[in-house]
């Protein structure tokens, strides 16, 4: 049986996404703490997306978490980096 070397990059990319989620959540939390100049509707959406992103992260669905948190960051005007 051949070694499954092709799995190695997948393992590292999953771990990278897992560590990306908390950093995104911190950026969102920091931006919320400053009282961003967005509408009440946008603020509610950001908070909903932030909560969904954390739930997805905890469920191990890291790509979905990153994508969800990116939507919140965009509403807050936070760069994608």
C-alpha positions in Angstrom: 0.0 0.0 0.0 1.4 3.4 -1.0 1.8 6.1 1.6 -0.8 8.8 1.3 1.6 11.8 1.0 -1.2 13.9 -0.6 -2.9 14.0 2.8 -0.1 15.9 4.4 -1.0 19.3 2.9 -4.7 18.8 3.8 -3.8 18.2 7.4 -1.7 21.4 7.6 -4.3 23.5 5.8 -7.0 22.4 8.2 -4.8 23.3 11.1 -4.1 26.7 9.6 -7.8 27.4 9.3 -8.4 26.3 12.8 -5.9 28.9 14.1 -7.2 31.5 11.7 -10.7 31.5 13.2 -9.7 32.8 16.7 -7.7 35.6 15.2 -10.6 36.7 13.1 -12.9 36.6 16.1 -10.4 38.7 18.1 -10.3 41.3 15.2 -14.1 41.5 15.2 -14.3 41.7 19.0 -11.6 44.5 19.0 -13.5 46.4 16.3 -16.8 46.1 18.2 -15.1 47.3 21.4 -14.3 50.6 19.7 -17.9 51.3 18.8 -17.8 51.1 15.0 -19.7 53.6 12.9 -22.2 51.2 11.4 -26.0 51.1 11.6 -27.8 49.2 14.3 -28.9 46.7 11.6 -25.3 46.1 10.5 -24.2 45.8 14.1 -26.8 43.1 14.7 -25.7 41.3 11.6 -22.0 41.5 12.6 -22.9 40.0 16.1 -24.9 37.2 14.5 -22.1 36.4 12.0 -19.6 36.5 14.8 -21.6 34.0 16.9 -22.2 31.7 13.9 -18.5 31.8 13.1 -17.5 30.8 16.6 -20.1 28.0 16.5 -18.8 26.7 13.2 -15.2 26.9 14.6 -16.2 24.9 17.6 -17.9 22.3 15.4 -14.6 21.9 13.4 -16.1 23.5 10.3 -13.2 25.9 9.9 -13.6 26.9 6.3 -17.2 27.8 6.9 -16.2 29.7 10.0 -13.5 31.7 8.2 -16.0 32.5 5.4 -18.7 33.6 7.9 -16.3 35.7 10.0 -15.0 37.3 6.7 -18.6 38.6 6.1 -18.6 40.2 9.6 -15.1 41.7 9.0 -16.3 43.2 5.7 -19.2 44.9 7.4 -16.8 46.3 9.9 -14.4 47.4 7.2 -11.6 45.1 8.5 -9.1 44.1 5.8 -9.1 40.4 4.9 -5.5 39.9 5.9 
